[in-house]
């Protein structure tokens, strides 16, 4: 009987948490059927089955953290044990089923394996709300009790419900699939959720609450410590009038080329970063310690820091310098929506060369960001707010103002280069027409 071992779903993965089993003991699965959702340090990933057969054992439970290479599920050849014992064809059918041959990604399905009904298990390994017994043939679906139906929801929605302590089976659902909005609305109503198999963290005798360090938080902590104590950080900042950028954003929103796209100042900032790097490519470089070389990157993989329910993630836009403004707007929209839904894949968060982080969305004026490991710079954008500004004629006028802070690796970037880059970005945001000269 083959055991499916936890694979490395992303470069350098060492462990992952079992979020939710999609199968139960006795289920018959085909190649590429989803077996389980796992949470890596970067995202929630669905694991497809490399085998076809019957699930014989679930070797780890939901909430467990296991290392790569650990057997997590046993899948045996589908047998005729679910057929009636007096079936005259049961034995013959079992003899006729050919053996499956090993393939590159596991065992391919046998074309002659008969389709079988799910065999119920007396000891299900997942909550009853997620795997429900089959209704009697004569019972109409509409009459099925709420607690007996199979709850359909995407993995990020299940993760959100788990974090909020919401029982998906209790969430009113307008369609066939429970949505994120329905979970959030249910949580806001303050309806108490029933006890689950994984109890919520509770204070100890001293009132302290202990939260395990894992997933995104663990990865973020390791990366920030490695960066802070490896790269010599320098941070510079400048406060600028971005009223023209605000006006440009309003015009772009009315532009037909940006129809159905989310247009924000971040789109203009991303374009300004790409243009400024033409004049200071040192901000798009990496330090190769082993080779003792500085690697000037051939393209800009622009990371956009996104706050999610799972923590901070930084997916990146590949070859951002080659994209037009509408393409950048589309890429940013897709990137942030995917990240907040918890569907960002590990490969989308690797290979970044420069990062933009916008703390202004939280009403913060600025900060001194820490570099992502392996990158030369990170630009922090503060809140764009209405402030008094001294005009060229010495009058005080209201303007849209923000603060930009640039942190860079002083091994790769000198003060002159960092200052020139920051000044170029500031110039474009103060006067977007200046981009024509870059």
Secondary structure, 3 states (H helix, E strand, C coil): CEEEECCCCCCCCCEEEEEEECCCCCCEECCCCEEEEEECCCCEEEEECCCCEEEEEECCCCCCEEECCCEEEEEECCCCCCCCCCCCCHHHHHHHCCCCCEECCEECCCCCCCCCCCCCCCCCCCCCCCCCCCCCCCCCHHHCCHHHCCCCECHHHHHHHHHHCCCHHHCCCCCCCECHHHHHHHHHCCCCCCCCCCCCCCCCCCCCCCCCCCHHHHHHHHHHHHHHCCCCEEEEEEEEECHHHHHHHHHHHHCHHHCCCCCCHHHHHHHHHHHHCCCCHHHHEEEECCCCEEEECCCCCEEEEEEECCEEEEEEECCHHHCCHHHHHHHHHHHHHHHHCCCCCHHHHCCCCEEEEEHHHHCCCCCCCCCCCCCCEEEEECCCEEEEEECCCCCEEEEEEEEEEEEEECCCCCHHHHHHHHHHHHHHHHCHHHHHHC
